[in-house]
Amino acid sequence: MYYFGVVFFLIGLSDCLKLSNYGANSTGMVSAKEFCTIDANRVENASQRNVEELHLLKIWKQFPVDLFWNVSSISSACQRDYQRFWDGAFRNELDSLKLFDASAKPPSGLLSGNINQFGDFEECLQVPRAQYCLALIDLEPLWKKPLHQYKDLIHSHFSITESFDDPSHRVPGFSFVRWGFCIPRSCKVEDLENALEVKIGVRTKVKPGMCQTWGLSPRTWTFGDYLARAYFVSLVIAALIGTALGKKHAIFLQKHAKALQFLKCFDFQENFRQLTERPANRNEYKSVHGVRFFSALALIMAHKTMALLYNPYINKAWMAESQAMRWSVIGRNAIIYTDCFLLVSGLLNAKSLFGELEKSGVIRYKAKLYSRLVRIVPGLLTVILFCTYILPDLGSGPLWPMVVDHHAELCKQYMWRNLLFVHNYFGFERMCLTHTHQVGIDMQLFLVSPVFIYALWRNQRLGLWLIGGLSAISSILRFYYTFSYQLSHVVHFGIPISRMFNTADLSYILPTHRASIYFLGVLLAWLLRRPPKTFSRKKLHLVWGLMYTVGLITWFGPSFMCVKGYQYHSLESALYSTFYPYTWGIAIAWIIYSTECGFGSCFGPLLTWKYFQIFTKISYGVYLIQFPVFFYNVGSTRHAGEFHSHLVFPLQEIVVIVGLSTVLTLLVEMPSQNLHTLAMSRKKLNK
């Protein structure tokens, strides 16, 4: 049995007592039994120095190969099958070796934060009668003196803290170890949890769906699966036919307008031409295109940073340290970038309604709502169908059930809320595609804004009082909820996942709390309707200096919250959440106002670059698609990598996001608007 030395190397088996029955080989080398005796003596001496260090060394040597040995609290079926694999390993059977080899082992670099180990996902699932489970392990019981001084390094300084009850499909945590186990398929989740508790004395949780198998009966398709695939096939066919018709078949289209003209709306070439053209429009606010672009870019980097925190890295402690500096407030304060979109939305909505009121004196509310639904719903529905019924079948990985499958299951239950734009009232934990909360907020503010815009147009004083009153109520709500429920709109260092979800549910995703910045956009539209004011050079420099100060203080003011050792204070968090929409909103509004009035300083040529107009046309797609792309890559990650700062600017993923957003715009958004235009033109002809 000297070949068992090979097995020992492959599977990391270091329980010397199991080897003591196998003697030395014929080469005269030290026998396994002698080696064990020497090793045992060393460990015994170490135990005399420090009992706790001995316990850790034993775990390091034996974990996780002997996981189910001498554990009475596991099921008999699990014990039986584990014994079979164990015996097979002694016989050098490949499948048995693979099962033990695929489980994650303690690696090098634990003190550098290399604590999350996925093992070999593919190898495990190739073993018949095996399953791959990713467990959360709480090492807190092991951190006793003198070892407790190292737990910050191993847990990457607890950048984000968590509990077993926290939802983990949207935000990662640093309190627990993520460890991959390859175990017999007959073993239940409870067996694994009990074995870990008995063997090493730690609390463990395997969340639903985090045990995966291959080779079972294929997933049964539902009606939704067939419907989603039929929908996407129909889009492609319509685009092919519409493109094939083209200009060469104009006469044919005229003869068969009622049957085929709608297909021309899907003409890929024509839609691409419209997408890339930049028509001159004196009535548009050109600076808005630049504000959209830079806000979207900042959000992509902030969202990518959050996605990266899921991944295992061999230098994750350094990753946490690099993000524990004051400059990291640029990403931790991401709410200000979403506020830019709300301000722009309020600005453009008010501009459109003011224009309508000046022409006819009335607001065509029904027509405006219908036009908005045509712009928003098709793209939203397409991404929901894709993420629910298509994306789960396109990959796999240790985290795939958490970051992909779980979202799909939520969408199967709750996508109707998204399509009715009420999903932001049901909380993050049970929301289909959490990043679409902004669509709900924007739609709800759009629905109530005509009342305030009409009042401002009809009676300036009344309108200002109404908007001021609403903004004051919104500010009071932000202060009360932030202070009372200990919320934080800044992702401060060491923030608990529960606080992030509470902040989202009680403030961040509610229109009553986000109304202040939206109606600043409405007031900006009202100011831009009036003749531009003239400023002396001295006054202009003074105003610019004030706006720079206000904007930079809002942006970088919370930087002290980003460093290690920060202690949360509800009052300072409440004060910031109360006033930041005004200080940041006024600074951005001034940049837009000054640019449109001709004294935008360096922001003028920067924000009005002509190609930003093209980005505006795909910006909605960029917003919808970035999270599916990010979490596809997170779910597909199989091993630890090395973190570098440039990863927060994912050039390859940005290219993919822009490409997919362009396809979404050409295949879905623009055809929908073309169909709407066609329907309106036919309606006018019928009249």
N, C-alpha and C positions, 0 to 999 in steps of 0.2 A: 504493500500500500504506500510505497514511497512516492507514488504519483500524486498523492494527496497534497504534497507540497505545492503543486501547480494550482490545485483547487484553492488552497489557502491564499495564494497570491491573488487569484481572480476575484474571489468573493469577499476578501477582506476579513476572513475568519481568523479571529485571534483568541478564541477561548481555548487556552492551552490544555485545560482539563480534558477536553474532547479529543485531544491528540495524544494524550499520554499512553494510550493503548497501542500506539504504532511506534515501533522501534526505529533505531537509526538505520540508514541505508548502508550498503556494503562499501561505501567509499571511505568510511572512517570519519566522516564529518560528525559534528555534535548531534546527537539524537534529539528528536522533538521533545522527549521526556526531560532530557538534561537541560535543554534550552528553557523549557517551562519552569524547571526548578530554579535556574539562574534568574529568570524573569520574575518568578514569584518572590524570590529573596529580595530583589530590588524593590518590588512593589511593597513588600512587607516593611522594608526599611523606610520607604517613603511614607507608609501609613503611620509609622511611629513619629514622623516629623509633622504630618498634617493629615488628619483623617479625611477632611473635606477634599483635599487634593487627590487622595487615593480614590475617592468616589468618582471624581471627575475623570481620572485616568482610566478607571474601569469602564466608564461610559464611552470614553473615547476609543478604547481598545475593542469593545464588544458590540457597540451599537452600529447598525440595527440587526446584525446577523442572528443573534440569539433572542430576538424580540419576543417570541411566543413560548420560549422554554420556561417550564415550571410556573406557568400562569394558569391558575385554576378558574379564573373568572371569564375565560373565553369559551365559546361554544365547542362542543365535541367535534363537530364537522370541521371547524377551523383547525383544531388541534390535530385531527387525523390527517388532513391534507397538508398541513405544514410539516408533519412528520414524514410524509411521503416525499415532499420536496427535499427535506433534509437528508433522508436516506439516499435519494437520487444524487445529491451533491457528492456524497461519499463514493458513489459509483461513477462519478464523472459524467453524469447524464447532462447533455447540453441544456435542455429546458430548465432543469433544476439549477444549474449554474447561472443561467440567465436570470432566473427569478431573484437570486441573492445578489447577483452582480448589478441588476438594474436599480435596486434600492440605493438611495443617496447615502453616502458615507461622510463622516466628518472630514472636511477638506483642509487644505492650508489656507492661511489668511483669515482665520476666524476673528482675530483682533483687528482686521481691516474691514470688518462688516460682512465678510463672505459667509453669512450664516444661512441664507436661503438656498437650499439645494434641491433640485428637481430630480436628480438621478437620471436614468436613461429611459425616457418616456417610450420611445419606439421599441426598445429591446423588451421592456416589460410586456407591452401589449402583443408582442409576437409569441409570448408563451401561452400555450393552451391552458385553460383553467386558472389563469392569473388575472389580476386586476391592478390598476395603478391608482393609488390614492394620494392626494396631497393634503397633508394634515397641518393644522395650526398647533404649535407647541408653545406653551407658556413656561419659560425657563426660570421664572421668578423664584420658585422654591430652591433652586440650585445656587442662587446668588447669596452665599453666606461668606462671612469673613474668612480669609482675606480676598476671596475671588470677586466680591461684589464691586470692587474698584474697576473691574474690566467690563462690566456689563454695558456701559455707555458705548464703548468701542464696538463690542459685538453687535449691539442693537442700533448702530449708527446714530447714537445720541438721541434715540427716540424722537426723531423729527416730527412724526405724527403718531400719537398714541391711540390705542384701540382696546376694545374688549371683545369677548367672544360673541356678544349679542349685536355688535355693530354690523350694519350691512357693508359688504366689501366689494360690491360690483361696480362702484363708482370711484371710490377713494381707497388707496392702499394704506396700510399701517406698518409700524416698525416695532411694535411691542412683542410680536410673536415670531417664531421661526416657521417658515414654510418648508416642509420636508416631504420629499417624494418617497413613497413606499410601494414596493412591488410585493403583493401578498396573494395567497390563494383566493380564488374567486368565492369560495364558500365562507370566507371570513367576513363578518359584518363590520360596519363602522364601529359599533360598540366594542367589538373584539379588539380592534386596533387601539381605540381610546383606552380601554382597560389595561391592555398590555403595556402601553407606554406609562400609564400611571403606576402600575405595579413595578415595572422594571427600573425606571429612573425617577419616579416620584414627581411627575409633572402633570399638569392639567393639559388636556388635548381636546381638540374639536375638529372633526371632519365635516365640513358644511355639505348640505345636500347637493348632490350632483358631482362632487369632487372625487368620486371613485369612478373610473372609466374602464371599459372593456371593449375589445374588438372580437369579431367572429360570431357574435350573437345574431339573432334575426334582424334584418335591416329595419330601419325606422319606417313605420306605416305612414304613408302620405295622407294628409287630411285634405279637405276641400280647399283650405287656404293655400296649401302647397300647389295644387293644380291651378288655382286661380292666379296666384302670383306668377307662375311660369307662363301661363297663357297671356297675362298682362304684358310681360316683358317681350315675349315672342311677338305679340301684336304690335308693340312699339317698333320693333326692328322691321317687321314686314311693312308697316305703314311708312316708315322712313325710306325703305328701299323703293316702294312703289311711288311715293311722292317725289323722290329724287329722280326716278326713272322718267316720270312724266315730264318734268322740267318745262322749259320754255318751248321746246320743239313740238310739244303736243298741246299748245295753247288752243288751237281750233277744236281739237278733240275734247278738251276740257269745257269749252263753251257749249258744245253740243250735249255733253253729259254732265252739266254743272251740278245738278242735284244729286247725282250718284257718286261722282269722283272728285269734285272740287275740294271737298274737305281734306282729301289726301294730300293736296298741294300744300296744306298747312304744315306737313311733315317734311317738306323738301329740305334735305340736309344741307345742300349747297346754298340754297337761298337763305336759310336760317343762319348759316355760317357767315354769309356776306353781311347780313344785318347785324350779326354779333360784332364783327370786326370794323364796321363802318363807324365813323365819328361825326355825326351830323352837327352842324353848328346850331346852337339853340341859345338865343340871347336871354331867354327867360329862366334858364336853369341856373342853379347855384353850383358852379364848377368846383369850388373848394370841397364840396361834400364828397366828391369822388376820392379825393386824397385822404380825407378823414376816415372814410370807410376802409380804404386800403391799409393804412397804418394801424388802425384799430384791429382789423382782421389779422394782420401779421402778428401783432402783439398777443392776441388771443390764441393764435396757433402755437406760439412759443410757450405761453402759460399752460395751455392744455397738454402740450407735448411733455412738458416738465412733469406734470402730474401723472401722465401715463408712464413715463420712465421710472417713476418710483415703484411701480409694480415689479419691474425686472430685477433679477438677481445680478449683483455685480461683485467682482472680487475686491473692489475698492469702494464699497458702498459707504463706509465711514467717511472717506474723503469726499464722496459725493455730498453727504449730509453737511460736512464742514464747509464745503464750498458754497452751499446754499444757506449757510447760517451767517452770512455776511449782510451788511446793510444794503448792498446793491441788489440783493435778491428781492427787495420790495417791488421791483419792476414786475416780477411774476406773481408775487404773493398778493399784490393789490389789483388783481385782474378785473375786479368789479368795475373799475373806472373805464375799462375798455368797452365793456358791455353797455355802460352808460352812454358812451359816445354814439352807439347805434340807436339807443332810445332817443337821445337828443336829436339826431338826424331824422329819425322817424317822425317825431313831433313837428320838426321844422318843415319837412316835405308835405306832411298831411295838412298842416295849417296853411301852407302856401297854396295847395290845391283848393282847399275849401274857401280861402279868402278870394282866390281868383274866381271861383264859381259865384260867390256872393256878390262880387263887384259886377259880374256880367248879368246875372238874373235875379239877384236878391234872395235866392233860395238855395238850399243844399239838397242835391239829389242823393239822399242818403241810401236808398235802395240800390241805385246804380253804382255808387261808390263801393258799397259793401260787396256787391256781386263782382265788380272788377277786382277787388282785393282778394276775394276768395279764388278767383281764376288764377291769380298770380301765385298764391301761396299753397293752396291745397294739392295741386298735382305733384309738385316736387316733394312735398311732405309725405304724401301717400306713397310715392314711389320709393323713397328711402325707407319708410316703415316696412313696406312689403319686402324689400330686399333684405333688410336686417332681420326680419322675422322668419322668412321662409327660404331665403337663398343663402345668405351668409353663413348660417350654422353648418351647412354642408360643404363649405369651401376650405375647411382647415381643421386643425386639432392642436392640442397642446395641453400642458399641465394646467394652465389658467383659463383655457378655452371655455369650460362650463361656467365659470364665474363672469367673465367679461364679454362673452358672446352669447352663449346659450341662455343665460339667465335673462339678459335683455330681450331675447326673442320670446321667452315664455311670458315676460311681463307684457310685451306688445300683443301677444295673442289674447291676453285677458283685457287689456286696457287701451288698445289703440283707438277705440271709439272716443275716448276722452281727448286724445290729441286732435282728432278730426273735428271735434266740437269746440276745441280751444279752451277746454276747462281743466286740462291735465295738471296745470300748476297749482290747483287747489287740493290735490290729493297727496302731496308730499313726494320727495325724491325717491323714497324707498320702493314705492309701488308705481313709478312713472315709466311709461314706455319712452325710451330714448331721452334720458334726462336732459341732454343738451338742448332739446327743443322747447324748454320752458320759456325761452325768450319769445318764441312765436306766440305763445298764449298771452304773455304779458302785453306784447305789442298790440295784439288783436283786441284785447279788452280795453286798453287805453284808447285805441282807435274808435271803439264803439261809443265811448262816452265823450270823446273830445269835441264832437260837433256842438254840444251844448255850450261849452266854454268858448269855443271859437266864434260861434254866432253871437254870444253875449259880448265878446270883445269887439266884434265888428259893429254891432248895433249900438252898444253903449260902452264906451271905453272904460269908464269908471267902474261900472258893474262887472265887466269882464275881468278887470284887474283884481277887484275884490274877490271874485269867485276863484280865480286861479291862485291868488295869494292865500285864501282860506283853505283851499284844497292842499296846497303845498305845506301849509302850517300843520294841518292834520296829519299829513304823510310824515312830516318830521317828528311830530309827537309820537306817532306809532313806532317809528324807527328807534327813537330814544327809549321808549317804555319797554319794548320787547327786547332790545339789546341789553338793557340794564337788568331787567327782571329775570330774563332767561339765560343770561351770560352768553350772549352771542358774539360773534366776531366776523366782520365783513372782510377782514384781512386774515390770510392763512398764516397766522403767527407760528413761530417755532414751538414745537411740542403740542400743537393743537390736537385735541381729541377728535376722532372721527364723529363722535356723537355731537360735538359742538358744530362741526361743519354741516351736518345734516339738519340740526335744529335751526341753524342760521338760514339755511335754504328754505326749510318748510315754513318758518315763522316770519321771514322777512324777505329774503333775496328773490324768491319766485312769486311774490305777491304784488299785483299792480298798485295796491294802496300804499306800499312802501317804496315803489319805484316811480311814482307819479311826478315827483318833484323835478327830476331831470327831463322827463318827457315834456312837461309844460314849460320848462325853460326853452325848449325848442319851439314851442308854440309862440312864446313871447319874442323869440328871435325872428320868427317869420313876420310877426306884427311890426317889429322895428325895421326890417328890411323892406317893408312896403312903403315906409315913409321916406321922404327925401333924406339922403345921407347927410350926416352932420359933418361940418368942417372943423378940423382941429389945427391949432397952431403947432409948430414943430415942437415947442416946449411941452405943450399938453400931451401931444402924441407920445413923446418919449416917456412922460410921466405915466400915462395909461399903460403903455407897453411894459414898463418896469413893474407896475403894480400887478399886471396880469401874469407876468413871468413869476413874480414872487408867490402869488396865490396858487398858480398852477403847480409850481415845483414843490411848494410846501404840502399841497394835497397829495402829490405823487410820491414824494420821498419822506413825508412827515412820519408815517408809521414805520420807518426803517428800524427803529429801536425794538420793534416787535419781532424782528427777524433773526435776532442773535440768540445763541445758546444761553440758557439760563433765564430767559424772559419769563416773568410771572404775570399771568393774565390779570387785568383790572377791568371790571365791568364798566366803571364810570368813563375811563378814557376811551374804551371801545364804543360806548354809547354816544359820547360826544363826537367822535369821528364819524360814526354812521349817520349822525344827525346833520352835520354840516358839509360833509364832503361833496354831496351832489350839487350844492350851490357853488362852492369854490371851484370845483373842477368844471362844472357846467358853464359857469361864467367865463372861465379861461378859454374853454373850447369855443364857446359862443362868440367871444371877442375875436378869436382867430378867424372864424368863418365870416363874421361881420366885417372886419377890417379888410379881409381878402376880397370880399365881394364889393366893397366900397373903394378899393383901389389903393389902400395903404396897409397892405398885409405884410410888409417887410419881407423877410426871407421866406415866409410861409406862402406868399403869393405864387411864385413860380413852382414851388415844391408841390403844393396841394392841387394846383390846376394843370399838372402835366397831362397831356391829352390822352395818354394810354390808360390812365386810371379810369377813364370812362368805360373802357372795355371790361375792366375788372368789376365795375359796378354791376354789369349785366350777369356776371357769374358769382357774385358775392353771396347770394342766397344759397347757391349750391355748395360753395366753399364752407359756409356755416353748417349745412346739413351733413356733409360728407366727412369732415375731418375726424370726428369721433369714431365712426366705423373703421376708418383707415388705421387710426392709432391703436384701437383695441384689437383689430385683426392681428397686428404685429405683436401686441402684448400677449394675446392668446396663443400665438404660434411660437413664442420664445420657449426654448427647451433647455438652455444651459446658461450659466453665468458668463457675462461678458465683462468688459472693462469700460468704466464710465469715463467719458471725456466731455468737457464743457460744450464742445461744438454740437453735441447730440441734441441740445435744446433747440437748435435751429436745423430741423430735419430736412435738408435740401431734397433728398430723394422722395420723401413722403409729401413734401410740398408740391413737387412735380406731379405726383400721382393724384393728389387732392385737386389741383388745378385741372388736370386732364379729365378726371371723372366729373368734376363740376361742369366743365365745358360740355361733356357728353350729356349730362343731365339737363343742362340748359337747352341744348340743341334738340334733344329727343323728347323732352317733356315740357319745360317751361315755355319756350317760344311757340311750339305747336299749340299749346293751350291758349296762349294769348292770340295766336292767329285764328283759332277756331272761334274765340270770343269776338274778335273783330269781324269775322265772316258772319256770325250770327247776328250781330248788331246791324251790319250793312243790309242783310236780307230783311231784317225787321223794318228798317227804314223804307226799303223798296216796297214791302207789302203795305205799308201805310200810304 
